[in-house]
Amino acid sequence: MLLLNFILFLIVTFLLLYPIGNLLLTLTKFDLSSKQKTLASIPIGVVSFILINYVFAYLQLPFIALLIFGLIICYGFFYKREIFKVDFHDFDKLSLIIIILGTIAFTSLTFYSSLITKTGTNFIGVNHVDGFVHLALMKSEAKGIPAQLPSLNGNILRGYHYFYDFFGSRFILFFNLTAEDLQFRFLPIFMGLFYGLSIYLFLDEKNVIVKRLALFFVYFGQGFTFLWFFFSKTPNLFYTADIPQSIQLIQDPSVVLSLSIFFIAFFLLTKIKNIKQAILIGCALGILAEIKVYAGIIGILVVCSYCFIKFILEKKNLFYYIFTLFITALITAITFLPNNLGTVKLIFAPFLIYNQFISQTPFEFIKWQLLLQVYTQYHNIPRIIQLYLEAFLLFWVEALGLRVLVLLGIFKIFTKNFWRDDIKLILSFSIFFSILIPSLFIQNVSVFDILQFTWVSLVFFGILAAFVFNYLLSKLNRIFKIILIILIIICSIPGLLNVEDGIFINPSNMYFTSSDLKVIQTIKDNTSPYGFLVDIPHGDIENKTFFDRTDLILERGPLVSGLTGRNTYYEKAILKYGFLQPIYSKRKGDLTELANDLLNCNNNAIENKLKQIGSFDVTSYEYFNCANNNPYILKLAKGNNLFYYKFKTIE
């Protein structure tokens, strides 16, 4: 069944995305080779698919979008079959091998999560946290737009970029594919290929060595984190610093999707010749913020900088650049602002992330914090600057690993040729802004969130580093070339092993037995997809004697809404917003009272509380004894870790 569903996914993905992408590139008259058009068609198809579905989803006519794509397929089949033409002529075979290996590596981190066996199912590593968020959002958005906050029923999802989940939700709605297969298997494979092919096209040059090196770094590049193992026996430093390396990006798939579109949009921008092209590029850049806001902000800043520099140097295409910026701003305003305006703010806090970074245990021997206190007390500004400069360099050297050698080419910024090289110009601006913003600001949500700018910066560094390593290889003889290549591979192995160890050898799992899965199915069979559940959350209730569980890893993932596809009254989740705090507090208090009533078997109080809440479907992670022979429970399902009670009114 899994294989058949995957074949269905491949077929519908190609038919829905490729023809419209190819058709739009043809109609806008981009000067592309057949191979370039092949590589650009899927990304442009993704942009078109998201925007068209977004419009009709808001109009509550989602299947009209599917009809439009069906008409395009029919038009191509009967009148313009060239829009189905695929050309991979002269595609570098080693680059393709790296893309395939990178896709396999990506998928290995997620593939086994949610696979059902005779004994149950596992959610491995971060998949039981972030993964549940995406499952919940996909299932929620398949039911309708505007998107709901699954873990806080009745509230619109705000302050979150949800187009990745919206993209996946269409395959649930149109083709009845499961969110679990999409999130953990089908989309990682699709995006792993999509990501590599987009970067291959972005590096539109004949030097295949640069392409190969860039692809290796964007899939397998690692920092120098492993070196700390030899000094402090703390091999997971960058897990605590929250900077995922290249292979880990698939665990936040919205990053991979946004970067893929980012590279295609800028590849097309370098070839802009007319207003139709400006509209298409603006649409691609405009949806980035609602796929991943960090990539979107960088994209907007880079396109402004790039267009300004290109006009200054070449004195042409001003109108097309301005119109591209206008369309980018318009699409961003339409898609991003309605759900996000006023929810998340940047707070000026220069170099706070470096202070947080160097305050970690492995750096205690440096005594950085102590020195900072001393220099601050005596107002020794030069020494304070020196300390922060040390923290800054240590942060980025360790994060980048061998990619830090990109600094060898920094002086080329002062040459005329550099400013005329589109690729290097775009990458340099991307790196500059992705370092500048987190260095100066934090988000009002947490310090962690601003670090996501650095996630995307490592990809830009990896591509730009490919040029530096290509230059080094060109200056070395055969023996030293081999040594350098081996060094690149060796420096990547410890980090890759560390990641795979966290998935396969010493994983942080959440396991559900077959009885738990039966509970989930019972919930689906006895509740409406448009209703909601009252979930007694783990670890948030003050009654610790009852709610402390050591056998479950219920961190922050919206478990019940993610697995059942039903919204919950209140559920512990990643997506927490200050502006919803009064609602959180109120609902958390309601559940505390309900939990105590369930413990005391106070049926009248239970009925009144559930009436007030508006649902008689309750889930918990412990079994309430009052459920035994209780005449006011219509349905009871017991698992190892999950329990479901369907109450009826006493009257």
Secondary structure as the mmCIF struct_conf table of DSSP 4:
data_model
#
loop_
_struct_conf.conf_type_id
_struct_conf.id
_struct_conf.beg_label_comp_id
_struct_conf.beg_label_asym_id
_struct_conf.beg_label_seq_id
_struct_conf.end_label_comp_id
_struct_conf.end_label_asym_id
_struct_conf.end_label_seq_id
HELX_RH_AL_P HELX_RH_AL_P1 LEU A 2 LEU A 27
TURN_TY1_P TURN_TY1_P1 THR A 28 LYS A 29
HELX_RH_AL_P HELX_RH_AL_P2 SER A 34 TYR A 58
TURN_TY1_P TURN_TY1_P2 LEU A 59 GLN A 60
HELX_RH_AL_P HELX_RH_AL_P3 PRO A 62 PHE A 78
TURN_TY1_P TURN_TY1_P3 TYR A 79 TYR A 79
HELX_RH_3T_P HELX_RH_3T_P1 ARG A 81 PHE A 84
TURN_TY1_P TURN_TY1_P4 HIS A 89 ASP A 90
HELX_RH_AL_P HELX_RH_AL_P4 LYS A 93 SER A 108
TURN_TY1_P TURN_TY1_P5 LEU A 109 SER A 114
BEND BEND1 LYS A 118 THR A 119
STRN STRN1 GLY A 120 PHE A 123
HELX_RH_3T_P HELX_RH_3T_P2 GLY A 125 HIS A 128
TURN_TY1_P TURN_TY1_P6 VAL A 129 VAL A 129
HELX_RH_AL_P HELX_RH_AL_P5 ASP A 130 LYS A 143
BEND BEND2 ILE A 145 PRO A 146
HELX_LH_PP_P HELX_LH_PP_P1 ALA A 147 ALA A 147
STRN STRN2 GLN A 148 GLN A 148
TURN_TY1_P TURN_TY1_P7 PRO A 150 SER A 151
BEND BEND3 LEU A 152 LEU A 152
TURN_TY1_P TURN_TY1_P8 ASN A 153 GLY A 154
BEND BEND4 ASN A 155 ASN A 155
STRN STRN3 ILE A 156 ILE A 156
BEND BEND5 GLY A 159 TYR A 160
HELX_RH_AL_P HELX_RH_AL_P6 PHE A 163 PHE A 175
HELX_RH_AL_P HELX_RH_AL_P7 ALA A 179 ASP A 181
HELX_RH_PI_P HELX_RH_PI_P1 LEU A 182 PHE A 186
HELX_RH_AL_P HELX_RH_AL_P8 LEU A 187 PHE A 202
BEND BEND6 LEU A 203 LEU A 203
BEND BEND7 GLU A 205 LYS A 206
HELX_RH_AL_P HELX_RH_AL_P9 VAL A 208 PHE A 220
BEND BEND8 PHE A 224 PHE A 224
TURN_TY1_P TURN_TY1_P9 THR A 225 PHE A 226
HELX_RH_AL_P HELX_RH_AL_P10 LEU A 227 SER A 232
BEND BEND9 LYS A 233 LYS A 233
TURN_TY1_P TURN_TY1_P10 PRO A 235 ASN A 236
HELX_RH_AL_P HELX_RH_AL_P11 LEU A 237 THR A 240
TURN_TY1_P TURN_TY1_P11 ALA A 241 ASP A 242
HELX_RH_3T_P HELX_RH_3T_P3 SER A 246 GLN A 251
BEND BEND10 ASP A 252 ASP A 252
HELX_RH_AL_P HELX_RH_AL_P12 PRO A 253 LEU A 269
TURN_TY1_P TURN_TY1_P12 THR A 270 LYS A 271
BEND BEND11 ASN A 274 ASN A 274
HELX_RH_AL_P HELX_RH_AL_P13 ILE A 275 GLY A 286
TURN_TY1_P TURN_TY1_P13 ILE A 287 ILE A 287
HELX_RH_AL_P HELX_RH_AL_P14 LEU A 288 ILE A 291
HELX_RH_AL_P HELX_RH_AL_P15 VAL A 293 GLU A 314
HELX_RH_AL_P HELX_RH_AL_P16 LEU A 318 THR A 335
TURN_TY1_P TURN_TY1_P14 PHE A 336 PHE A 336
HELX_RH_AL_P HELX_RH_AL_P17 LEU A 337 ASN A 340
TURN_TY1_P TURN_TY1_P15 LEU A 341 THR A 343
STRN STRN4 LEU A 346 PHE A 348
TURN_TY1_P TURN_TY1_P16 PRO A 350 PHE A 351
HELX_RH_AL_P HELX_RH_AL_P18 LEU A 352 ILE A 358
TURN_TY1_P TURN_TY1_P17 SER A 359 SER A 359
BEND BEND12 GLN A 360 GLN A 360
HELX_RH_3T_P HELX_RH_3T_P4 THR A 361 ILE A 366
TURN_TY1_P TURN_TY1_P18 LYS A 367 LYS A 367
HELX_RH_AL_P HELX_RH_AL_P19 TRP A 368 GLN A 377
TURN_TY1_P TURN_TY1_P19 TYR A 378 HIS A 379
HELX_RH_AL_P HELX_RH_AL_P20 ILE A 381 LEU A 400
HELX_RH_3T_P HELX_RH_3T_P5 GLY A 401 PHE A 414
BEND BEND13 THR A 415 THR A 415
HELX_RH_AL_P HELX_RH_AL_P21 LYS A 416 TRP A 419
TURN_TY1_P TURN_TY1_P20 ARG A 420 ARG A 420
HELX_RH_AL_P HELX_RH_AL_P22 ASP A 422 LEU A 440
STRN STRN5 PHE A 441 GLN A 443
BEND BEND14 ASN A 444 VAL A 445
HELX_RH_AL_P HELX_RH_AL_P23 VAL A 447 ILE A 450
TURN_TY1_P TURN_TY1_P21 LEU A 451 LEU A 451
HELX_RH_AL_P HELX_RH_AL_P24 GLN A 452 LYS A 475
BEND BEND15 LEU A 476 LEU A 476
HELX_RH_AL_P HELX_RH_AL_P25 ARG A 478 GLU A 500
HELX_RH_PI_P HELX_RH_PI_P2 ASP A 501 ILE A 505
BEND BEND16 ASN A 506 ASN A 506
STRN STRN6 MET A 510 THR A 513
HELX_RH_AL_P HELX_RH_AL_P26 SER A 514 ASN A 526
BEND BEND17 THR A 527 THR A 527
TURN_TY1_P TURN_TY1_P22 PRO A 529 TYR A 530
BEND BEND18 GLY A 531 GLY A 531
STRN STRN7 PHE A 532 ASP A 535
BEND BEND19 HIS A 538 GLY A 539
BEND BEND20 ILE A 541 GLU A 542
HELX_RH_AL_P HELX_RH_AL_P27 LYS A 544 PHE A 547
BEND BEND21 THR A 550 ASP A 551
BEND BEND22 GLU A 555 ARG A 556
HELX_RH_AL_P HELX_RH_AL_P28 LEU A 559 THR A 564
STRN STRN8 ASN A 567 THR A 568
BEND BEND23 TYR A 569 TYR A 570
BEND BEND24 ILE A 574 ILE A 574
HELX_RH_3T_P HELX_RH_3T_P6 GLY A 578 LEU A 580
HELX_RH_AL_P HELX_RH_AL_P29 GLN A 581 LEU A 599
TURN_TY1_P TURN_TY1_P23 ASN A 600 CYS A 601
HELX_RH_AL_P HELX_RH_AL_P30 ASN A 603 ILE A 613
TURN_TY1_P TURN_TY1_P24 GLY A 614 GLY A 614
STRN STRN9 ASP A 617 SER A 620
BEND BEND25 TYR A 621 GLU A 622
HELX_RH_3T_P HELX_RH_3T_P7 ASN A 625 ALA A 627
TURN_TY1_P TURN_TY1_P25 ASN A 628 ASN A 629
TURN_TY1_P TURN_TY1_P26 PRO A 631 TYR A 632
STRN STRN10 ILE A 633 LYS A 638
BEND BEND26 ASN A 640 ASN A 641
STRN STRN11 PHE A 643 PHE A 647
#
